[in-house]
Amino acid sequence: MAEFLYLYRGGQRSQDPAEGEKVMQRWLAWMKDLETKGNLKDGGQPLEAEGKVVRKGQSITDGPYAETKDVVGGFTIVEARDLSQAAELSKGCPIFDSGGLVEVRPVMKM
């Protein structure tokens, strides 16, 4: 088994507390399913929207911004046979319900 990183990009967080709770329950159920199957290595965390962007030779700026499609909203680490299986496991992710996507990346062994 190898490790893979899920980067959650895009999607909209609900401003309605009741809807937010429903979404959170879908996330928890999906994570529980990954755990039950033995694929969940680290559930990760959601990330705050605010941050800083640092570039070589340039000043530190505010960002990332919600208008940027590639804003990372959170992460999870899973274990799978290969990249294809890791991608298949991501298909149940609730972020798809809000227009987001999951970037699946192998974790390099050092």
Protein Blocks (a to p, Z undefined) as FASTA:
>chain_A
ZZdddddeejiddfbfklmmmmmmmmmmmmmmmmmnopafbgbjaddfbdcdddehiacd
edddfklmklcfbdcddddfblmlmmmmmmmpmklmnopacdddddddZZ
